[in-house]
Amino acid sequence: MNTVASLSLLPHLLIKPSFACFSRKGVGRYGAIKVYAVLREDGAEFAKNNNLEALFHVDDPGPRVPIKKGKFLDVNEALEVVRFDIQYCDWRARQDLLTIMVLHNKVVEVLNPLAREFKSIETLRKELAELQEELAKAHNQVHLSETRVSSALDKLAHMETLVNDRLLPGGASSTSTAESTSLVPSTSSTTQVRPKKQPRRSLNVSGPVKPYNPSLKNFWYPVAFSSDLKDDTMVPIDCFEEQWVIFRGKDGRPGCVQNTCAHRACPLHLGSVNEGRIQCPYHGWEYSTDGKCEKMPSTNMLNVRIQSLPCFEQEGMVWIWPGNDPPKSTIPSLLPPSGFTVHAEIVMELPVEHGLLLDNLLDLAHAPFTHTSTFAKGWSVPSLVKFLTPASGLQGYWDPYPIDMEFRPPCMVLSTIGISKPGKLEGKSTQQCSTHLHQLHVCLPSSRNKTRLLYRMSLDFAPWLKHIPFMHLLWSHFAEKVLNEDLRLVLGQQERMINGANVWNWPVSYDKLGIRYRLWRDAVERGSDRLPFSNQAEISGS
């Protein structure tokens, strides 16, 4: 793991407040000290009388063990130090605010006409001068706190740059590791040392979509739901710019053959299935699931074969292997978790490149801005959205949304959403929620500007919904409405990308899963022996 230079300990214990402190403490979450009233007794009484106790109900950062100069921290440790700095800034700022409020209250008391009747002018002048001096000190303390906040935010921005440097390739620096990863001193210091800004790295996803690299074909791809493939039906599909048709053979097993008759190049899906063979509608030539022509009406039989692909059926889905190499990888399970019932299986053909669609599905931060008339209606906009994941993984969970998400190579997105009722979120994690929605999105690369989307929706509650007549039409309508909210944006992205714009020009922290998908795909297309993010570790904030 990359290291970053240590941060000096925040010496907040050395900063003496301009007032005596009186506090009432208790143990809070993670063993932190809860400060219910910070200030002397008159400050505590002021907060209580003015119903302001909630404002000053804060976490005392508490003491930290000093970090020796020259010690290196990993990213998680450094982020913890930055988090402590910001927590202290919040704690300190609340004390500053309460100090000014108490002093302001005293000024009002001194200037009270009733008080002037019992005090001389000289006494009042002396008291006001003392209060004016204390207010000046308090305002200086506020300015110092503002400087600390600014420094902490600079430090956090620098940490974000370091995280992006770990996520994104390129951007070599001539400085040493210690120099390029050093952080500014702690926010409690009055001397501000600005970090040297490094060139920001970005992914380059721009220009017309290039022909798909053959390496991307060497995976099993789900192409149809088993329920859509009857004994006498066919499912035509496009996959990597090539046209195929799927049908069931005599043994009931699915097969995938080229959707072009060997005789006169007629589309086979316009024909019919006859005794486990697909019949061309032009001259009646019939092909088995392995591509062999087994019947040629009105002429002598010839040894003719069309191309076929390895085809397999598992857990309600039909899979094909479009690659040139023999299948090596195993077929992953795409079933919903135990306790879920499948309620809808929907197939759509979308006029967007499948990578752009995956980018969209792997991003949840856009929901309260894009899906305002569907599932995210009424959502508040968080001040910070994070995706927490292992340092080497393609799955994790969103914070503050109760949603787990995973990218499963080569083109699948699985998500579990905790809900209290349709369209409403509940809790801060899926474990805290009593009911859940599970979704599967398969983004098959039909062509450079077209994606075949397979969508499966499952619920772990209300199984009776599945038996309501025409309920699947309602689910389809809702899914299409949600997708259309995304589609108008992604189509705009695609248009600009084709004209040269980079759709990944400025990635930020909540783009983590999308970035990892892009890095995984780049590694596949480069033919790397070892693909990134293959190790599944304990979920953390890395």
N, C-alpha and C positions, 0 to 999 in steps of 0.2 A: 504494500500500500504506500502511496506517496506520503511524504511527511511534510509538515509545515513547521516553521520555527515557532518556538514557544511564545506565549503571551505573558507579560509580566502580571503579577497578582494585582488585582484591583485594591489599592490601599485605602478603601473607604473608611476603615476603622481609624485612620489618622486624621480624617476630616472632622473637626469638631463643630457641631451645630451651635448656632448662636443662642441656644436656649437649653435649659435642662430637659432631660428626656424622662418621660414616665410612660411605661408600656405595660400592657397586659398580654401575655403570650400563651400560646397553646400549640401542640404538635399538629401539623396539617399533613397534606398529601406528600408522600415520599419523605416523610420525616422533617419537612421544612418547618420553620418557626412562623406562625401566623402572628402578625402584629395588628391587634385590633384598634389600638390608639397609640399614636406616636407623638409625644410632646408632654409637657408637664401637665399637671392636673387641670389647669385652666384651659389648655388646648383640648384635652380630652372632653372636658365639660362643654366647651364650645362646639365640638363636633357632634356631641350627643344632643345638645339642645337645638341644633340647627339641622338635625336629621342627615348628617353628613358622614355617619360612621361607615356606611358602605363604601364611600369614596376612599377612605383611608384603611380599609380592610385589605392589607397587602401582604405578600410574602417577604419576610426579611431574608435577604440573600444569605446571611450567615457568613461565618469566616471560611476561608479556603486555605488549604495548605499552599504555601508559596512554591512557585515553580522555579527551579534553579535556572540561572542564566545559561543559555546554550542547549537546554534540553529540547528535544524535538517531540512533537505531538503528531498523532495521526489525525486525519480529518475529523473524525467523530469527537476526539478530545478537544481539538481546537474549536469546533462548533459549540461544544459545551462551555468553553471559556467565554466565547462571544455571547452565548445565551445568558451566562451569569452577568456579564457586563450590562446587557440590556435590562435584565431583571433588577440590577442595582440602580440603573438610571431611573427606572420607574419608581422604585422605592424612595430614592433620593428626591425626585421631583415632587412626589406627594408630600414629603416633609416640607419642602420649600413652599409649596402652595399653602399648607396649613399654617406655616409660620406667618406668611403675609396676611392670611385671613385673620389670624389672632391679633396681629399688630394693627390691622385696619380696624378691628373691633375696639381695640384700646384707644385709638385715636378718636373714634366716635364717642367713647365714654368720657375722654378728657374734654372734648368740646361740648359735652352735654350741658345745657344751660343750668340744670340743677346742680351739677358739680361745681360750676363756676361760682356759685353763691357761697361755697365753703372753702374755696381756695383763692389765694392771692394770684395776681397777674404774674408775678415772678415765678411762683410755683408752677403755674400752667405752662409758662414759657420753658421752664426747665424740663418738665415732663414731655412736652412736645419735641424739644430738642433731642431728648434721649430716644424717643420713639422714631424721630426722623433718622437718627444715626442707625438704629436697629433696622429700619426699613431699607436704608441704603445697603447695609450688609446683606439683608435678605435678597435684595435685587441683584447684588453682585453674585450671590450664591445661585440665583436663578440663571444668570448668564453663564456661570460655570457649568451648571447642569445642562444647559443648551449645547455647550461645547462638547460635553461628554456624550450627549445623545448623537450629535453630528459625527463624532469620532467613532462611536459604536456602529452607526449606520454605514460609515465608510468601511469599517472592518468587515461588517457583514457582506457588503457588496464585493469586497475583495475575496472573501471566502466563497461567494457564489462563483466568482471568476475561477478560483482554484478548482471548485467542483466541476465546472464546465470544462476546464482544462483536462480533468481526468476522464470526462465523458467523450470529448471530441478529439479527433486526431489532428495532427499538424500543429502549427504555431510554435515552432522551435524557438528557444530563447538562448542568447549567448551568455546569460548569467548562470551562476551555479545554482544547484537545487536550493541551498539555504537562502541565497539572495532572492531567487525568483519566488519563493514561497513564504518569505518572512511577512509577518503581520505587524500592524502598527502597535505601539505600546498600549497599555490598558487605558480605558476611557477616563480613569480617575486622574490621570496625569494632565497637568495644565499645558505641557509642551506637546504639540501635535506633530507627529512625524508621518507624513503622507506616504502610503505604499507606492512603489514604482509601478505604474500601470503597465500591464502586459497586453500585447495584441490579443483581441478577443477572437476566439476560434469559432468557426461555424461550419455547418454541413453545407455542401453544395448540391442542391437538388434543383436544377434549373435547365431550361432549354427543352426542345422537343424530346419526348420520351424515346430513348434508344431501344433498339431491338433487345429483347430479353436475353440475358446471358444463359447459355445452355446449362450452367451449373445450378441455376435456380429451378430447373425442371426436375432435378434428381431428388424429388421428395414425393411422398404419397399425398395426393390432393383429393379432398372430398368434393364431389361434383353434383350430387343429387341426393335427395331423400328417398329412402326405399319405398315410402308410401306413394311416391309419384311414379314409380316404375312398375306397372302392371305387366301381366304376362303377354298382353297384346298391344302394349304401348311402347313408344320410343321417346327418348329425351335427347334432343340435339343440344350440343354445347360447343362453345368456342373455348380453347385453352391454348395460351401462348401463340396466338395468331393462326392456330390450326383448327379445322372443323371436324368434330367427332359426333357420333351418335351412340347412345347407350340403349340396350334392349336385353331382354332375358332369353337365354337359350333353352334348349329342350329340357335341360336339367333344372331349370328355374334360376340358375346363377346368372348374374349380370355380365355382359361383355361390352367392350368399347371398340368400335371400328371407325375407320375413316369415313366421313360423311360424304363420300364421292364414289359413285359407281365406276368400276374399272372400264366399263364399256364406252360410255359417252359422257362421263363426268356429271351425271345427273345427281342432285341431292337425294340421298337415300331416305332421309327422314320424311320426305313427301310420300313415301310408299307405305308399306304395312308390314306387320310381323306375321309370318305364316309358319306354324309348327316349329317355333324356336329359331327361325331364320328371318332376316330382314330382306324384304323383296323390293327391288327397284321399280318405281312406277312407270319407267320408260319402256323397258323390254322384259321385265319380269325376272331378271337375274336375282338369285337368292344367295345370301351370305350367312355363314354361321358366326358365332361370337369370336372365333379366332381369325376371322377375315377370309376364310376359304370360300370360294364360290362353289356351291353344291348343286346348283340347278341353273340351266340355260335353256329356256324354252325356245323352240323354233330353230335350233341350230345344234351342231355337234358339240359335245362337252369339251371344254378346254381347261387346262390347268391354270386357273386364274386366282389370285389372292390380292386382297387389299390390306393395308396396314392396320394392325390392331395394337392395343395397349394392354399391359397387365391391369386387371380389373378385380376388385375385391369388394365384398359387402360386409360391413361390421356395424353393430349397434345402431341400425336404422339409417345408415348412410352408405352410399356407393362411392368407392375411391378408385382413382386411376394413378398410374405412374407414367408421366409424359416424358421422362428423361431418356437419355441415350444409354446410360449405364444400367446394369441390372439392379433391381431393387435391393437395397441393403438395410435401410432404416425400417423400424417397426411402425405400425399404424397406432397413433396415440388414441386414447379413449376421449371422446367428446361428450359422454353422457353427463347430465346434470348430477349434482351430489345426491347422496341417499336422502330419501324423503321428498324429493321433488317429482312433480308430474308434468310431462310435456303437454302444453296447451296449444301451441301453434308452431307450424313449420312453414316458412314463407320463402319463396324464391323471387328475386328481382334482378333485372338486367339494368345496370347503371352506366351512364356515359362518362365515367371517370377512370383514370388509371388506378389500379388496385392499391398502389403504395400510398397515394393521397387519401384514399378511403381508410386505410389502416391508420395513417397518421391521425385522422379525425376520430376514429373509434378509440384510440389509445389516449385520447385527451379528454379529461373531464372538466378542466378549468373553464371551458367555453360554455358549459351548460347553462348557467344563469343569464347568459347574454344571448344565446342562440335559441334555446328551447323554452322561450318564455310563454308559449301558448300550449305546451304539451307537458312533459313529465317534470320540467324544472320551473313550472309556473309558481310564483310565490317564493322561490328560493332567495335567501339573502346572499349578498356577495361577500365572501370572507375576505379579511384583510390579508390572509396568506393561505395559499393552497399548496399542499405538499403531496408527493407520491413517495411512500416509504417502501423500500425494496432492498433485497440483499445486494451486497456489492457486486455479486456475480450472478444475477438472476433476471428473469423476464416476467416476474410476477410480484405483487405486493398489494398495498391498500392505500386508499386516498384519505387524507386528513384535510378538512374536517368532515368529509362525507363518509357515511357508512357503506362504502363500496370497495369490494375486493376486485382485482383485475389481473389478467394474465395475457401476455402474447405467447401463443403456442405456434412454433414454426410448422409449416412455412407461411401460413396466411390466416391463422385463426385468432380471435379475441374472445376470451371467456370472462364474464363478469357476474358477480353476485351482489345484489343491491338490497340493503335492509330497508323495509318500508312498514309503515303503520297502516296505510290504506293507499289505494292507487294514486300515484302522483305525489305522495307525501313521504318525506324522509323522517327517520326516527333514530335517535341515539347517535353516538360518535363512532361506532364500529358495528360491523355486521353481527358480532357476538352479542351485542346489547339489544339487537332487534329480534322480535318474536316471529316476524313473517318476512319472507324474502322472495325476490324475483331473480331468476338465473337466466342469463342470455348467452347465446353462442352466435358469433358472426363469423362466417367464412367468406373471405374475399378472394375468389378465384380469378387470376389474371387472364381474362378472356382475350384481350388484345391490348395494345399500348394505350388505348383510350376507352376501354370498356372493362367492366368488372361484373362477374356473376356473383351475386350476394346470396348466401344461404343463411337464413335467420331462424333460430330455434329459441322459443321462449318457454320457461318452466316456472312453476310456482310450488311453494311448500305449504300452501293453504288453499282453502276453497276448491277442492277437487271437483265439486259438483258443477263448477263453471264449464268444464269440458263437455258436459252433456246438454248444455243449453243449445237449442237449434240456432244455426247461423252465427254462433259465437266466434267461430274462426274468421268470419268476415269482419267482425268488429275489431278483432286483434289485427287483422291485415290493414284495416283502415287506419288504426292508431299507429302501427309501425311505419306505414307510408307517410303519415303526417309528420312524424318525428324525423324520418329520413329526408323528407323534402326541406325541412328547416336547415339541415346540414348541406344538402345537395346544392342549393343555390350558392352557398359560400365556397364549397369545394370546386364547383364548376368555374367560379371566378378565379380561384387559385390556379386551376389547371390552365385557363386561358393565359394568365400572366406568366406562369411557368414556361409555357410553350414559347412565349415571346421573350424569354430570357430572364425573368425575375426568379430569384432564389426563394423558395417557399420555406427554407430553414435558415434564413439569414441571421436571425437573432434569437437563438434558443435560450430559455430561462429554466429555472429549477423545476417547475412543474411539468416541463416537457421531457422529463427523464425517460419515461417508458418509450415514447416515440423516438427519442434519440437512440435508445438501445436497439429498437427495431431496425433503424437505419444503419447502425453500425454492424448489426448481425447480417443484414442484407448485403452491405458492401463487402463484408468478409466472404460471404458465399460467392458473390460475383467475381471476387479476386481469386477464388479457388483456394482459400486458406485451408490448411490441413486441420487446424483446430478453430472451431467457431467460438466467438466470444459469448459470455454470459451463459455458459453451459453448466456451471456449478451452482447448485441450489443450496443456499446457506440460510441461516436464521435471518428473518426479516429485521432490518434495522433502518436507521435514517441515512445510510450511506448513499 
